[in-house]
Amino acid sequence: MATTLQRNPNRSRPSKSAGAKAKRRKVQSRRLVALGVDQAVVDLMNSTEIRTMLKHPKKVAAANA
């Protein structure tokens, strides 16, 4: 069994930590605020909406200018 785990890298892959996830969300939220989105609006968004907006930063900046 131990050799199988070593051969298959998908089974021995480390899991994402909650702290790293919170840090990513915080950084992404700050990027949106820097693009001109209101902080109150960003606070109400979920992580999927934030990532979707960050895919097109020029459009977000133009819409909030």
N, C-alpha and C positions, 0 to 999 in steps of 0.2 A: 504494500500500500504506500509506503513512504517513497519508493522509487517512482510510482505513478504520479505523486504530487510534484516531484521534482521535474518530471518530464513535461507535464502540462502546466505552462506558466499561468494559464487562466485560473487555475485552482489555488495557486499560491500568491495571487496578486493582493497587495494590501488594500484594505477598504479605506474609503475617504472618511476623514474625521469631521466631526461637527464643527470644530473650531476653524478648520480650513474652509469649510463651506460658508460659514458666517463671515470670514475674512473676504472671500471672493464677492459675496453679496454686498458687503460694505464698500469695497473698492468700485464695484460696478455702479452702485448708487451714486457715489461721488462723481463718477465719470458723467452720469446723466445730468447731475446738478451743474457740472462744469459746462455742459453743452447748452444750458439755459432752461432746463426743465425745473419747475418749482419743487422745492424740497417736500412740501406737503403732498404733492401729487406722487412723487417717487415713493414716499412712505406708504402710500395706499396700494402700490403695485406689488404683484408677486414676482418671484425670481424669473419666471418664464417671460413675463411682459418686459422686464428690464433687459433681459438678454436679447429679446426681439428688437427692441428700440436701439440697442447698441450695435446691431448688425449694419445699420445705415446711419452713421453719425452725422453725415452732411445733411441729410434730410431732417433729422431731429433738430440740428442747429438752425437750419433755415426756417423751420416751422415755429421755433421759439424765439426767433430774433425780433 
